[in-house]
Amino acid sequence: MDLMDSMDSATDYVRIAQSITIDASRERVFDFVSDFRNDRQWRPEIRRVELRGPLVIGTQLVQDAKVFGFFSLSVSSEVVEFEPGRRLVTRTPADYGAHIFNVRAVEELSVDVVRFVYELSFDKAAVKKALRVALPAGVVSTFYGAAVRRYLGTVKRLVEEA
């Protein structure tokens, strides 16, 4: 697994970007990770996903989560970049009150071997929205970075076993 977690301590902005190699076709991996309904299988905090239309630029979605098992959070976002089979980017709308940016990209390394890159960036307003308290970016980056590593391992297992 490749790890590129970072934070900007001046703004308490967190960026977690990690990748994993998966033995499967680019199309198979992308089909799985770009279908938000599958998030419940690899992101255990997700309780409900509502995709409001076909997956194209401008499509809105809502994901309801249970953070740490008891904090409820509903995140609205929209697709801002979509390259079928390769890259999907979502972000929260300007009126959400917090900045959350997500990238899911699949890079072909060789025949039926790909790298899945998952990137999540967010500001301290997003942390406060999720946890009801402000935590230092370093703490959040360390904790959530470990969670993302588990997510990627789960995606690898689910896709390779399918």
C-alpha positions, 0 to 999 in steps of 0.5 A, a space after each residue: 500500500 502506498 501512503 500519502 497522508 498529510 495535513 496543513 497545520 495552519 488551516 487544519 486541513 486533512 488530505 489522506 491519499 492511499 493506494 493498493 494494487 489489486 489483481 483484477 481488470 481496471 473495469 471490474 475495480 472501477 465498476 465496484 468502487 464507483 458504485 456508491 451503493 457498494 460503499 457499505 461493503 467496504 466503508 463500515 460507517 456508511 449506513 445509507 447511500 442515495 444516488 440522485 440519478 445516473 453517474 454523470 457530472 452533476 449527479 448528487 448523492 447523500 451518504 448517511 454514516 454512523 461515525 464511531 458507531 454513534 455520531 450520525 452524519 449525513 453528507 451531501 455531495 456531487 460528482 464534479 469529475 467522471 472519466 468512466 473506468 478511470 476516475 471519479 471525483 465528488 465534493 460537497 456543495 458550497 452551502 454544505 458548511 464544510 469542505 469534503 473532496 473525494 477521488 477514486 481512481 483506477 490505474 492499469 499497471 498491467 493486464 488484470 493488475 491495477 492500482 486503486 487510489 482513494 483520496 479524501 480531503 476535508 477541513 476542520 469544519 467537516 471534522 466538527 460536523 462529524 464528531 461535534 468537536 474540533 480535533 487537531 488535524 494530525 489526530 484525525 489524519 492518523 486515525 482516518 488514515 488507518 481506516 482508509 488502509 482497512 477500506 482498501 484492503 477490503 476492496 482488494 479482498 472483495 474484488 479479487 474474490 468476486 
